[in-house]
């Protein structure tokens, strides 16, 4: 695998932190000898000054690329970003940098041996600081995902790294526009017999202004989970009949 990476950073109304954190990410990748080259795709749906800030940064640092998203939904932003990456190795990383930045290198190195690498908060060696409400939501959500799809994954809503050449085999089947997108990606990655591995991370997820609402988002994600489960069940039944 070549030492080049495409980093996808979804944003939505992040004018308070986007410039500082993109600079930190850029400096980290520039100084890291693991990478021969990189690009940072900022997939954005914002109503504040985030677009202007990112466009200004991209003039100074051409590897930072502003990717406008015309419709609300993290799944839409991720899908667009994944279709536009230049390098085969790609990774999704949060703009708030709640995952310690070293997980970028660690995920990339693990990708040399595996097909999909998750920076997992559920790994026994991970160090996680986040509100109790989010912890409970994550545990319940991942319990349901494992129950429905016979996973053995402890965290499906985390950083994710994989190869575009693998993703291209099933990206057209991914339909979620919201946060369920990553879970859906893992469901189809498993159906392609890709090897999914979880690595330990350090996470400090304490933002009070997070756009994630465990109740409303959880309800939508559960409905989408049921939808995909039923679709796959019907597909398996048709195959047995044939």
Wavefront OBJ file of the C-alpha trace (Angstrom):
o trace
v 0.000 0.000 0.000
v 1.322 3.437 -0.947
v 2.027 5.904 1.856
v -0.623 8.364 0.736
v -3.908 9.096 2.463
v -7.130 10.983 1.834
v -8.613 12.332 5.067
v -12.339 13.108 4.997
v -13.468 15.674 7.571
v -17.237 16.334 7.666
v -18.258 19.770 8.989
v -21.448 21.582 9.859
v -21.391 25.085 11.343
v -17.897 24.773 12.808
v -16.674 28.370 12.428
v -15.413 28.421 16.039
v -12.937 25.564 15.610
v -12.495 24.782 11.916
v -9.459 26.966 11.186
v -7.492 26.038 14.295
v -8.186 22.310 13.980
v -7.560 22.081 10.239
v -4.193 23.738 10.812
v -3.414 21.202 13.539
v -4.395 18.311 11.268
v -2.389 19.764 8.373
v 0.699 20.283 10.563
v 0.439 16.738 11.920
v 0.229 15.126 8.485
v 2.964 17.359 7.071
v 5.391 16.455 9.837
v 4.523 12.760 9.937
v 7.076 10.753 7.973
v 4.617 7.870 7.592
v 2.893 9.777 4.800
v 4.472 10.661 1.457
v 1.444 12.707 0.471
v -2.042 13.505 1.709
v -5.197 15.482 1.080
v -7.840 16.786 3.487
v -11.376 16.878 2.087
v -13.644 19.113 4.135
v -17.175 17.979 3.272
v -19.337 20.814 4.487
v -22.971 21.759 4.971
v -22.917 25.010 6.934
v -24.924 28.189 7.378
v -22.187 30.065 9.251
v -18.718 31.206 8.136
v -17.233 27.705 7.864
v -17.186 27.710 4.006
v -15.350 31.051 3.816
v -12.792 29.959 6.400
v -12.064 26.637 4.663
v -11.848 28.231 1.212
v -9.376 30.775 2.572
v -7.251 28.028 4.098
v -7.322 26.022 0.870
v -5.671 28.926 -0.966
v -2.733 28.746 1.420
v -2.729 24.956 1.736
v -3.933 23.392 -1.563
v -4.117 19.931 0.024
v -7.073 21.242 2.054
v -10.026 20.940 -0.328
v -13.445 22.412 0.283
v -16.239 20.055 -0.798
v -19.682 21.687 -0.589
v -22.625 19.520 0.413
v -25.988 20.902 -0.669
v -28.157 18.859 1.666
v -28.065 18.310 5.426
v -26.766 14.922 6.544
v -23.407 13.534 7.580
v -24.019 10.474 5.401
v -24.343 12.649 2.314
v -21.100 14.437 3.126
v -19.221 11.190 3.689
v -20.555 9.653 0.488
v -19.528 12.679 -1.582
v -16.104 12.776 0.040
v -15.498 9.068 -0.475
v -16.341 9.401 -4.159
v -13.891 12.284 -4.620
v -10.788 11.008 -2.831
v -7.558 10.905 -4.783
v -5.774 8.156 -2.875
v -6.762 4.552 -2.254
v -6.309 4.771 1.524
v -9.032 6.948 3.018
v -10.107 7.800 6.534
v -12.946 9.679 8.229
v -11.802 11.956 11.057
v -13.873 14.422 13.179
v -13.243 18.165 12.968
v -13.496 18.505 16.756
v -10.479 16.182 17.046
v -12.169 14.300 19.894
v -10.214 11.253 18.728
v -6.523 11.719 19.517
v -4.766 12.654 16.286
v -2.346 9.730 16.552
v -5.217 7.443 15.570
v -4.711 8.675 11.993
v -1.268 7.093 11.756
v -2.308 4.047 13.791
v -5.322 3.430 11.543
v -3.245 3.835 8.394
v -0.603 1.372 9.607
v -3.277 -1.169 10.601
v -4.817 -0.803 7.151
v -1.731 -2.477 5.715
v -2.946 -5.784 7.175
v -6.729 -5.339 7.283
v -9.522 -4.079 5.016
v -11.397 -1.813 7.447
v -9.927 -0.201 10.569
v -12.096 1.321 13.301
v -10.761 3.694 15.957
v -12.979 2.032 18.522
v -14.139 3.522 21.804
v -15.257 0.023 22.716
v -11.771 -1.491 22.562
v -10.658 -2.701 25.972
v -7.473 -0.621 25.774
v -9.189 2.610 24.730
v -9.287 5.624 27.051
v -12.608 7.432 26.690
v -13.999 10.586 28.285
v -17.536 11.373 27.200
v -20.928 12.187 28.799
v -22.887 9.342 30.353
v -25.891 9.961 28.077
v -23.776 9.395 24.969
v -22.121 6.336 26.513
v -25.521 4.735 27.198
v -26.808 5.562 23.710
v -23.699 4.052 22.082
v -23.891 0.855 24.104
v -27.585 0.330 23.318
v -27.129 1.183 19.659
v -24.170 -1.134 19.167
v -25.974 -3.895 21.052
v -28.847 -3.681 18.554
v -26.510 -3.558 15.539
v -24.695 -6.681 16.710
v -27.981 -8.432 17.418
v -29.538 -7.676 14.025
v -26.477 -8.189 11.821
v -24.488 -10.728 13.857
v -21.566 -8.382 14.222
v -18.835 -8.601 16.806
v -18.066 -4.884 16.666
v -18.029 -2.781 19.828
v -18.167 0.644 18.174
v -19.720 1.321 14.767
v -19.850 5.139 15.093
v -16.160 5.933 15.222
v -13.240 6.839 12.985
v -13.010 4.517 10.015
v -10.249 3.808 7.522
v -10.472 1.625 4.428
v -9.390 1.381 0.801
v -11.402 3.046 -1.931
v -10.801 -0.003 -4.119
v -12.723 -2.059 -1.521
v -15.372 0.599 -0.959
v -16.120 0.882 -4.679
v -17.458 -2.673 -4.593
v -20.515 -1.638 -2.572
v -20.747 2.145 -2.159
v -23.677 2.284 -4.606
v -25.707 0.215 -2.139
v -25.326 2.731 0.685
v -28.451 4.858 0.941
v -28.381 6.528 4.368
v -28.012 10.300 4.396
v -27.532 10.496 8.159
v -25.321 9.033 10.901
v -26.441 5.482 10.097
v -24.241 5.707 6.978
v -21.160 4.373 8.764
v -23.043 1.419 10.215
v -24.501 0.695 6.792
v -20.995 0.812 5.340
v -19.839 -1.801 7.853
v -22.856 -4.016 7.130
v -21.991 -4.152 3.439
v -18.265 -4.420 4.112
v -19.016 -7.545 6.121
v -21.166 -8.897 3.280
v -18.126 -8.440 1.008
v -16.119 -10.534 3.497
v -13.814 -7.631 4.283
v -11.812 -8.008 7.470
v -12.877 -5.407 10.046
v -10.548 -4.666 12.965
v -10.931 -2.349 15.954
v -7.909 -0.542 17.364
v -7.582 1.280 20.722
v -7.898 5.055 20.791
v -7.892 7.994 23.170
v -11.168 9.926 22.944
v -12.168 13.134 24.694
v -15.734 13.685 23.472
v -17.067 16.398 25.772
v -18.410 19.139 23.472
v -21.585 20.669 24.880
v -22.678 21.992 21.484
v -22.598 18.661 19.683
v -25.146 18.442 16.862
v -25.888 14.814 17.750
v -29.199 14.270 19.536
v -29.328 10.753 21.013
v -33.148 10.665 20.982
v -34.029 12.068 17.545
v -30.926 10.730 15.775
v -31.267 7.410 17.575
v -34.854 7.047 16.382
v -33.864 7.705 12.763
v -30.898 5.345 12.962
v -33.083 2.585 14.425
v -35.628 2.955 11.601
v -32.858 2.781 9.006
v -31.403 -0.249 10.752
v -34.725 -2.075 10.511
v -35.077 -1.054 6.863
v -31.671 -2.484 5.894
v -32.275 -5.617 7.976
v -35.565 -6.314 6.172
v -34.035 -5.583 2.760
v -31.232 -8.063 3.359
v -33.660 -10.626 4.757
v -35.795 -10.404 1.600
v -32.655 -10.659 -0.546
v -31.505 -13.799 1.262
v -34.963 -15.340 0.875
v -34.983 -14.680 -2.882
v -31.563 -16.288 -3.244
v -32.734 -19.410 -1.412
v -35.751 -19.677 -3.719
v -33.531 -19.448 -6.814
l 1 2 3 4 5 6 7 8 9 10 11 12 13 14 15 16 17 18 19 20 21 22 23 24 25 26 27 28 29 30 31 32 33 34 35 36 37 38 39 40 41 42 43 44 45 46 47 48 49 50 51 52 53 54 55 56 57 58 59 60 61 62 63 64 65 66 67 68 69 70 71 72 73 74 75 76 77 78 79 80 81 82 83 84 85 86 87 88 89 90 91 92 93 94 95 96 97 98 99 100 101 102 103 104 105 106 107 108 109 110 111 112 113 114 115 116 117 118 119 120 121 122 123 124 125 126 127 128 129 130 131 132 133 134 135 136 137 138 139 140 141 142 143 144 145 146 147 148 149 150 151 152 153 154 155 156 157 158 159 160 161 162 163 164 165 166 167 168 169 170 171 172 173 174 175 176 177 178 179 180 181 182 183 184 185 186 187 188 189 190 191 192 193 194 195 196 197 198 199 200 201 202 203 204 205 206 207 208 209 210 211 212 213 214 215 216 217 218 219 220 221 222 223 224 225 226 227 228 229 230 231 232 233 234 235 236 237 238 239 240 241 242
